[in-house]
Amino acid sequence: MSLLQVAETLVTIDRNCKLIPLLASSWSISKDGLAWHFNVRQDVLMHDGSPLNAGVVQRVLERARKGSGVLSQAPISHIDSQGNEVVILLSRPFAPLAAYLANYSPQILAD
């Protein structure tokens, strides 16, 4: 989903209400449900012309979880970036995390 054709989210919801990758090319969840790994697309330029990277995504998601949007309600204990991957660590399993990331509030914007 493009928000005013300026910003997008890591995942989105398609016409069949299925979660699909958007700025993430894919994601996986650890067996215990506590670590979510998102591979960040490499072929994306942000609204200011800078390249999208995992560090930018990490900073945006950290701000979003400390704000008043839906991500602040998720049991996130830490967000890290490793290479082209963003890792979200949870304090307890939380199945709707990807749906929360599809919400407009954690839209990925350049610094």
Summary of the structure (lengths in Angstrom):
residues: 111
radius of gyration: 12.9
end to end distance: 20.2
largest distance: 38.0
contacts: 316
relative contact order: 0.25
helix: 21%
strand: 33%
